[in-house]
Amino acid sequence: MPVDELLIVGTGAMACFFAARLSRVTKVTMLGSWQEGLAAIESDGIRIAELNGQESQATVSVIHDPRAQCGMRVAVVLVKSWQTDRAADQLRTCLAENGIALTLQNGLGNLEILQEALGEHSAALGVTTQGATLLGPGRIRHGGEGPIVLGPHEGLDPLADTLTQAGFDVQRQDDLNGLIWSKLAVNAAINPLTALLEVRNGQLLEQDATKELMRAAAQEVADLARVMGIHLATDDVTTFALQVAARTSANLSSMLQDIRRKAPTEIDAICGAISRLAVQHDVGVPLNWGFWKLVSAKAAMNQGGTL
Protein backbone atom coordinates (compact mmCIF):
# COMPACT_ATOMS: atom_id res chain seq x y z
CA MET A 1 0.00 0.00 0.00
CA PRO A 2 1.46 3.41 -0.94
CA VAL A 3 2.21 6.05 1.68
CA ASP A 4 -0.35 8.84 2.11
CA GLU A 5 2.24 11.44 3.16
CA LEU A 6 6.01 11.70 3.06
CA LEU A 7 8.77 14.12 3.97
CA ILE A 8 11.57 15.21 1.64
CA VAL A 9 14.61 16.52 3.52
CA GLY A 10 16.38 19.02 1.28
CA THR A 11 15.56 21.85 -1.13
CA GLY A 12 18.17 21.38 -3.86
CA ALA A 13 17.81 20.02 -7.37
CA MET A 14 17.27 16.36 -6.52
CA ALA A 15 15.02 17.12 -3.55
CA CYS A 16 12.84 19.35 -5.74
CA PHE A 17 12.73 16.78 -8.52
CA PHE A 18 11.65 13.94 -6.24
CA ALA A 19 9.17 16.14 -4.37
CA ALA A 20 7.55 17.30 -7.59
CA ARG A 21 7.31 13.82 -9.11
CA LEU A 22 5.99 12.26 -5.89
CA SER A 23 3.44 15.04 -5.37
CA ARG A 24 1.49 13.53 -8.28
CA VAL A 25 0.50 10.57 -6.12
CA THR A 26 0.80 11.61 -2.46
CA LYS A 27 1.06 14.57 -0.10
CA VAL A 28 4.65 15.84 0.05
CA THR A 29 6.23 18.12 2.63
CA MET A 30 9.74 19.55 2.20
CA LEU A 31 12.04 20.40 5.10
CA GLY A 32 15.14 22.49 4.52
CA SER A 33 17.39 25.27 5.72
CA TRP A 34 17.74 27.25 2.46
CA GLN A 35 15.31 30.07 3.18
CA GLU A 36 15.24 31.46 -0.36
CA GLY A 37 14.44 28.02 -1.76
CA LEU A 38 11.70 27.36 0.79
CA ALA A 39 10.15 30.78 0.13
CA ALA A 40 10.09 30.20 -3.65
CA ILE A 41 8.52 26.74 -3.29
CA GLU A 42 5.96 28.03 -0.81
CA SER A 43 5.03 30.92 -3.11
CA ASP A 44 5.22 29.43 -6.61
CA GLY A 45 5.61 25.68 -6.16
CA ILE A 46 8.36 23.67 -7.87
CA ARG A 47 8.88 24.48 -11.53
CA ILE A 48 10.45 21.79 -13.72
CA ALA A 49 11.88 21.91 -17.22
CA GLU A 50 11.34 18.34 -18.43
CA LEU A 51 13.52 16.29 -20.80
CA ASN A 52 10.92 16.68 -23.57
CA GLY A 53 11.14 20.47 -23.40
CA GLN A 54 7.85 20.96 -21.59
CA GLU A 55 7.59 22.79 -18.30
CA SER A 56 5.49 21.71 -15.35
CA GLN A 57 4.69 22.97 -11.89
CA ALA A 58 4.05 21.07 -8.66
CA THR A 59 2.58 22.26 -5.39
CA VAL A 60 4.07 20.90 -2.17
CA SER A 61 4.08 21.96 1.47
CA VAL A 62 7.21 23.34 3.14
CA ILE A 63 8.31 23.60 6.76
CA HIS A 64 11.23 25.51 8.24
CA ASP A 65 11.23 23.78 11.63
CA PRO A 66 11.06 19.98 12.11
CA ARG A 67 8.83 20.50 15.13
CA ALA A 68 6.10 21.66 12.73
CA GLN A 69 5.66 18.16 11.29
CA CYS A 70 6.16 15.56 14.00
CA GLY A 71 5.24 11.92 13.57
CA MET A 72 6.26 11.50 9.92
CA ARG A 73 6.41 7.82 9.01
CA VAL A 74 8.47 8.08 5.81
CA ALA A 75 11.26 10.50 4.87
CA VAL A 76 13.58 10.68 1.87
CA VAL A 77 16.93 12.34 2.57
CA LEU A 78 18.32 14.30 -0.38
CA VAL A 79 20.65 16.83 1.20
CA LYS A 80 24.35 17.15 0.40
CA SER A 81 26.55 14.69 2.27
CA TRP A 82 28.08 17.46 4.41
CA GLN A 83 24.54 18.29 5.62
CA THR A 84 23.64 14.76 6.72
CA ASP A 85 24.44 15.36 10.39
CA ARG A 86 22.02 18.29 10.46
CA ALA A 87 19.36 16.29 8.61
CA ALA A 88 19.74 13.45 11.12
CA ASP A 89 19.20 15.88 14.00
CA GLN A 90 16.07 17.23 12.33
CA LEU A 91 14.72 13.73 11.75
CA ARG A 92 15.17 12.89 15.42
CA THR A 93 12.44 15.47 16.01
CA CYS A 94 9.98 14.85 13.18
CA LEU A 95 10.29 11.14 12.34
CA ALA A 96 7.83 8.81 14.06
CA GLU A 97 9.22 6.23 16.47
CA ASN A 98 8.53 3.47 13.95
CA GLY A 99 9.27 5.67 10.92
CA ILE A 100 11.95 5.15 8.30
CA ALA A 101 14.33 7.53 6.54
CA LEU A 102 15.71 6.56 3.12
CA THR A 103 18.96 8.09 1.91
CA LEU A 104 19.44 8.49 -1.84
CA GLN A 105 22.50 10.70 -1.42
CA ASN A 106 25.89 10.69 -3.10
CA GLY A 107 29.05 9.52 -1.40
CA LEU A 108 29.85 7.21 1.49
CA GLY A 109 28.87 7.38 5.16
CA ASN A 110 25.37 8.88 4.97
CA LEU A 111 23.53 5.72 6.04
CA GLU A 112 25.81 5.27 9.04
CA ILE A 113 25.15 8.84 10.23
CA LEU A 114 21.39 8.35 9.97
CA GLN A 115 21.53 4.97 11.71
CA GLU A 116 23.54 6.40 14.59
CA ALA A 117 21.02 9.20 15.08
CA LEU A 118 17.77 7.33 14.45
CA GLY A 119 18.54 3.69 15.15
CA GLU A 120 19.63 1.01 12.72
CA HIS A 121 16.09 -0.06 11.82
CA SER A 122 14.92 3.51 11.14
CA ALA A 123 17.36 4.27 8.31
CA ALA A 124 17.62 2.59 4.92
CA LEU A 125 19.78 2.81 1.84
CA GLY A 126 18.93 3.38 -1.78
CA VAL A 127 20.76 4.29 -4.97
CA THR A 128 19.60 6.45 -7.86
CA THR A 129 21.22 7.82 -11.02
CA GLN A 130 18.50 10.39 -11.69
CA GLY A 131 19.93 13.76 -12.65
CA ALA A 132 18.65 17.30 -12.08
CA THR A 133 20.08 20.81 -12.35
CA LEU A 134 19.08 23.66 -10.05
CA LEU A 135 18.17 26.68 -12.19
CA GLY A 136 17.14 28.85 -9.26
CA PRO A 137 15.21 28.63 -6.00
CA GLY A 138 12.48 26.05 -6.53
CA ARG A 139 13.25 25.79 -10.25
CA ILE A 140 15.02 22.79 -11.82
CA ARG A 141 15.78 21.08 -15.10
CA HIS A 142 15.49 17.29 -15.24
CA GLY A 143 18.83 15.93 -16.41
CA GLY A 144 18.28 12.23 -17.03
CA GLU A 145 16.27 9.18 -16.01
CA GLY A 146 17.69 6.26 -14.07
CA PRO A 147 16.46 3.45 -11.81
CA ILE A 148 16.01 3.67 -8.06
CA VAL A 149 17.37 0.59 -6.33
CA LEU A 150 16.27 0.00 -2.75
CA GLY A 151 17.74 -2.29 -0.14
CA PRO A 152 15.91 -5.21 1.51
CA HIS A 153 14.39 -3.23 4.41
CA GLU A 154 10.73 -4.32 4.76
CA GLY A 155 9.79 -0.84 5.93
CA LEU A 156 10.45 0.43 2.41
CA ASP A 157 7.61 -1.52 0.79
CA PRO A 158 5.02 1.32 0.96
CA LEU A 159 7.56 3.85 -0.32
CA ALA A 160 8.54 1.52 -3.16
CA ASP A 161 4.88 1.35 -4.20
CA THR A 162 4.60 5.14 -4.07
CA LEU A 163 7.74 5.66 -6.14
CA THR A 164 6.45 3.20 -8.73
CA GLN A 165 3.09 4.98 -8.90
CA ALA A 166 4.97 8.25 -9.47
CA GLY A 167 6.63 6.79 -12.56
CA PHE A 168 10.03 5.79 -11.20
CA ASP A 169 11.74 2.56 -12.21
CA VAL A 170 12.03 0.91 -8.77
CA GLN A 171 14.15 -2.18 -8.20
CA ARG A 172 15.07 -4.12 -5.06
CA GLN A 173 18.38 -5.77 -4.17
CA ASP A 174 19.63 -7.50 -1.04
CA ASP A 175 23.17 -6.11 -1.30
CA LEU A 176 23.67 -2.56 -2.53
CA ASN A 177 27.44 -2.38 -2.02
CA GLY A 178 28.20 -3.10 -5.66
CA LEU A 179 25.77 -0.41 -6.82
CA ILE A 180 26.98 2.11 -4.23
CA TRP A 181 30.56 1.64 -5.36
CA SER A 182 29.66 1.70 -9.04
CA LYS A 183 27.88 5.02 -8.50
CA LEU A 184 30.87 6.21 -6.45
CA ALA A 185 33.16 5.42 -9.38
CA VAL A 186 30.88 7.35 -11.75
CA ASN A 187 30.73 10.32 -9.38
CA ALA A 188 34.51 10.29 -9.03
CA ALA A 189 34.90 10.23 -12.81
CA ILE A 190 32.39 12.98 -13.63
CA ASN A 191 31.80 15.39 -10.75
CA PRO A 192 35.33 16.63 -9.95
CA LEU A 193 36.22 17.19 -13.60
CA THR A 194 33.03 19.10 -14.35
CA ALA A 195 33.62 21.22 -11.24
CA LEU A 196 37.25 21.96 -12.09
CA LEU A 197 36.68 22.60 -15.79
CA GLU A 198 33.21 24.13 -15.29
CA VAL A 199 31.56 22.17 -18.10
CA ARG A 200 28.43 20.07 -18.51
CA ASN A 201 28.67 16.30 -18.18
CA GLY A 202 28.56 15.69 -21.92
CA GLN A 203 31.40 18.10 -22.64
CA LEU A 204 33.78 15.73 -20.86
CA LEU A 205 33.27 13.33 -23.78
CA GLU A 206 34.44 15.84 -26.36
CA GLN A 207 38.15 15.56 -25.53
CA ASP A 208 40.39 12.49 -25.36
CA ALA A 209 42.22 13.93 -22.35
CA THR A 210 39.08 14.23 -20.22
CA LYS A 211 37.87 10.78 -21.24
CA GLU A 212 41.24 9.32 -20.19
CA LEU A 213 40.98 11.07 -16.83
CA MET A 214 37.44 9.78 -16.35
CA ARG A 215 38.48 6.21 -17.09
CA ALA A 216 41.50 6.45 -14.77
CA ALA A 217 39.48 7.87 -11.85
CA ALA A 218 36.80 5.20 -12.21
CA GLN A 219 39.41 2.44 -12.49
CA GLU A 220 41.06 3.55 -9.24
CA VAL A 221 37.73 3.10 -7.47
CA ALA A 222 37.27 -0.32 -9.08
CA ASP A 223 40.76 -1.39 -7.97
CA LEU A 224 40.07 -0.28 -4.39
CA ALA A 225 36.70 -2.04 -4.35
CA ARG A 226 38.32 -5.28 -5.54
CA VAL A 227 40.89 -5.16 -2.73
CA MET A 228 38.04 -4.55 -0.25
CA GLY A 229 36.13 -7.57 -1.59
CA ILE A 230 33.34 -5.49 -3.15
CA HIS A 231 31.97 -6.71 -6.49
CA LEU A 232 30.88 -3.81 -8.65
CA ALA A 233 27.48 -3.91 -10.33
CA THR A 234 29.08 -3.53 -13.76
CA ASP A 235 31.93 -5.45 -15.36
CA ASP A 236 33.41 -2.32 -16.96
CA VAL A 237 32.94 0.68 -14.70
CA THR A 238 35.13 2.89 -16.91
CA THR A 239 32.77 2.46 -19.87
CA PHE A 240 29.80 2.82 -17.54
CA ALA A 241 31.06 6.23 -16.39
CA LEU A 242 31.25 7.42 -20.00
CA GLN A 243 27.76 6.09 -20.66
CA VAL A 244 26.32 7.96 -17.68
CA ALA A 245 28.00 11.16 -18.85
CA ALA A 246 26.42 10.67 -22.28
CA ARG A 247 22.99 9.91 -20.82
CA THR A 248 23.16 13.05 -18.64
CA SER A 249 25.04 15.13 -21.21
CA ALA A 250 23.02 18.33 -20.65
CA ASN A 251 23.27 18.11 -16.88
CA LEU A 252 25.37 20.33 -14.65
CA SER A 253 26.78 18.01 -12.00
CA SER A 254 25.83 18.74 -8.41
CA MET A 255 29.48 19.51 -7.67
CA LEU A 256 29.67 22.11 -10.43
CA GLN A 257 26.41 23.63 -9.21
CA ASP A 258 27.93 23.90 -5.72
CA ILE A 259 31.08 25.55 -7.06
CA ARG A 260 29.04 28.10 -8.99
CA ARG A 261 26.94 28.87 -5.92
CA LYS A 262 30.11 29.21 -3.82
CA ALA A 263 28.75 26.45 -1.58
CA PRO A 264 30.55 23.48 0.04
CA THR A 265 30.85 20.45 -2.22
CA GLU A 266 30.55 16.70 -1.63
CA ILE A 267 34.17 16.07 -2.65
CA ASP A 268 35.09 14.87 0.84
CA ALA A 269 32.41 12.14 0.74
CA ILE A 270 33.46 11.04 -2.76
CA CYS A 271 37.14 11.41 -3.63
CA GLY A 272 38.07 12.17 -0.02
CA ALA A 273 36.39 8.98 1.22
CA ILE A 274 38.06 7.00 -1.58
CA SER A 275 41.46 8.42 -0.65
CA ARG A 276 41.10 7.67 3.06
CA LEU A 277 40.00 4.09 2.45
CA ALA A 278 42.84 3.64 -0.04
CA VAL A 279 45.36 4.50 2.69
CA GLN A 280 43.78 1.93 5.01
CA HIS A 281 44.02 -0.78 2.33
CA ASP A 282 47.39 0.28 0.88
CA VAL A 283 45.98 1.02 -2.58
CA GLY A 284 47.19 3.89 -4.75
CA VAL A 285 44.50 6.35 -5.91
CA PRO A 286 46.61 9.36 -6.97
CA LEU A 287 44.01 10.81 -9.34
CA ASN A 288 41.19 10.70 -6.81
CA TRP A 289 43.52 12.22 -4.19
CA GLY A 290 44.40 14.98 -6.63
CA PHE A 291 40.74 15.65 -7.46
CA TRP A 292 39.97 15.77 -3.72
CA LYS A 293 42.61 18.40 -3.04
CA LEU A 294 41.98 20.46 -6.21
CA VAL A 295 38.22 20.71 -5.73
CA SER A 296 38.70 21.42 -2.01
CA ALA A 297 41.10 24.22 -2.92
CA LYS A 298 38.77 25.68 -5.53
CA ALA A 299 35.81 25.59 -3.16
CA ALA A 300 37.84 27.28 -0.41
CA MET A 301 39.03 30.01 -2.76
CA ASN A 302 35.47 30.56 -4.03
CA GLN A 303 34.25 31.00 -0.48
CA GLY A 304 37.05 33.42 0.36
CA GLY A 305 38.85 31.00 2.62
CA THR A 306 42.53 30.17 2.95
CA LEU A 307 44.19 27.01 1.69
N, C-alpha and C positions, 0 to 999 in steps of 0.2 A: 504494500500500500504506500503511495507517495506521501511525502511530508506536506502538511498544510501550511507550514511557515518555516522559514530558515533565515539564518543570519550570515551575511557576508562580512568578514573582517577585512577591511581595506577599502581604498577609494581610487586606486590606480587603474591602469589600463585593463589588466586581467580581472580585477575585482568588478569593474564596471561591466565588462563583457559578460561575465558569468551572471551577475545580478540581472542584467537586462534580459538575457536569454531565459533565465529561470523564472523571471517575473511573468512569463507567458503562461506558466502552469501553476504557480503558487505565490503566496505572499512573501516578499523579500524585504528584509531590513538590512541596511548597510551601517556598519560601525567603523569610524575612522577618526584620525586626528588632523587630517588636512582640511582646515576650515573652509578654504576657498572651494575645494572640491565638494564638500558636503553642502555648502550653500548653493552651488550650481545645480546639484542633483535635486535638492529640495525644491528649488525654484522652477527648473526647466526639465527635470528628469534626466535620463541618460540618453545621449544622442549618439547613434552608431552609423558610421559609413560602412556598408556591407561590401563583401567581396564582389557582388554583382553590380556595384555602383549605386545601388539604392540607399537611401537613408531612412532610418527608423528611430523611433523614440520610445522609451520605456519609463514608466512611473514606478518608483520604489520609495519606501520609507527610509529615513536616515535618523540616526541618533548620535549624539556627541558624547554621551556618558553611558557606560555599560549598565549603570544602575537603572536606566530608563527602560530596559528590556530584559528583566530577570526571567529565569526559567526557560530559556531557549533550549530546545532539545537537539537541534542540529545546527552546526556552524561550519562554514567553509573558510579556511584561512588563506588569504591571498595577499598578504603584505610582503614587503621585502624581507629577506632573511635577517637583516640587522634589526628589524622591528619585531621579530618573533617573541622576544622576551616581554615586550610591552603588550602584544596581543594576548599572550598567555595570561598576564596579570588581569587584563580586561575580561577574559573568558572565565577566570575564577569567579568573577562577580555575576556574569549574565548567563552562563551555561547551567542548565539544570543538573541536578546531582547525577542523574542517569543519562545525561546528554552526551553527545559525541562531537568532536571537532576534527574535521578532515583537513589536512594540509595538502595543497597542490602547488607548493612553492618550489622555487629553484634551490639548488645547493644541498649541502649536507647539514645534518644536525637539527633541523626544524622539528621533526617528530619527537626527538629526545627532549627538547625544551618543553614542548606541549605536554608530553607524558609526565615530566617531572612536576609541572605546575598543576595538572588536572587529574593525574592518575593514569596508569598505563591503559586501562580499559576505556578511558574517555578521549583518547586521541588515536587517530588512524591516518594511514598514509595512502596517498594516491599520486599518480603521475599523469601529466598532460603535456601535449606539444601544441596546444592551441596558441595562436599568436595574436597580439593586439598592440596597437600604438596609441598612446595618449596624445590627443590633439589639443587638449585644453581641459580645464576643470569640467568633469562630467561628459566629456566628448571624446570618442575613440574611433579608430578605424580598425576593423577586423583584419588580421594579417595572415590568417591561414587556419584551416581545419586540422584536427588531429584527434586521436582517440583519448579517452580518459580511462585509465586502468586503475582499479581500486583493489586494495588488499582484501584478505579473507575475513575481516571483522564483520560479524553478523549484524552489528548495529548500523552498518552502512546500507543494508538492503532497502529501506525506504528512500534514502537519498539516491541510490542507484536507479530506482524506479522513476524518481522525479527528474533526474538528469536525462534519462532515456526519453521521457515524455517531452522534455524541452528540446529534443533533437540532437543530443550528443550521442556519439558512438561510445558506449560504456562497455568495458570489459572487466573481467575479474581474474586475478591471479593469486596464487598462494604465496609466492615469493617475488617481491618487487625489486630485489637488489639488482638484478640484471638490468631492469628497465631504468632504475634510478641512476645507475652508473653509465648506461648508454646515453641518457639525457645529459648527465654531467659531462660526458665527453663532447657532446654536441654543443653544450653551453660554453665549454672551454675553447672549442674551435671557433665559435661564431662571436660570442658576446665581447670578449676583450678586443678582438681585432676591429669590430665595428665601432667600439668606443674610442679606440686609439686613432683610427683613421677617419672616424666620423662619416661612415657610409652606411647605406642600407644593406641588409643581409645579402641580397642578390649581387651587389656590386663586388663582393668578395670573390665571386666566381669569374670575374672579368679579367683577372690577372693571374698568371701562373704563380707568381711569388706568393700571393695571398692564399691560393689553393694549397700550395706546399706547406705553408704555415698552419693552415687548418688541419691538414692531414697529420702533420707532426704533433700538434697539440692533442688531437683525438687519440693518436697512437700511444702517446705517453700515458693517458688515462687508461687505455686498454691494457698496457703493460703492467701498470700498478694493480689494476683489478685482477689480472691473472695471478700475480704474486700473492694477492690477498685471498685467492680462492673464489673470486666472484666471476660468474659466467655471464658475459654480456648478452643482451637480448638480440643482438645482431652479430653475424659472423664477420662483417667488415664495417667497423664503426667509422672508419675514415671516409668511406663512400657514403655512409648514412649521413654524416655531418654535411657533406656537400648536397645531398638530396634534400635535407631539411632547409638548407640555405636557399635552394632553388624553389622549394614549395612555399617559403615565406619571403620570397625575393623582395617584395615591396615593404616589408616590415622594418621598422626601426627597433633594434633590439632593446630590451629593457635597460641594459647597461648604458647604451648610447643615450637613451632618453634621460637616464639619471645624470649623465655627464652634462647634457645640455641644460638640465634644470639646476645644475650646480648642487645636486643632492648626493648623499652617500650611495655607493654602488654595492652590488652583491659579490664583488670580486673576492672578498675574504672567504665567503662560503662556497666559492667555486674553485678558482685557481689556488687560493690560499689554503683551503681544506685539502686539495690534492697535494700541494707542496708539503704540508705538515705530515700527512699520512706517508708520503714518499720517504721522508726522513726516518720515520718509525720502521719502515720496511726496507730501507736501504735500496731504494729505487731512484734512478735519476730522472727528474722531470724539469730539465733546465728551461724549456720554453714556457711551461705553465708558471714556473717561479718568476721568469722574466715578465710575463703578462701580469702576474699578481702585483709585482713592484711597480711596473709602468702605469697600470691603471690606478693603483693607489696614489702614486705621485701626481698623476693628472687630476684626480679627484681632489686631492689636497690643495693643489695650486688653484683649481677652479673655485674652491671654497675660501681662498685667501689664507690657507694654513701654511705651515712650514714643513719642509720635508725632513 
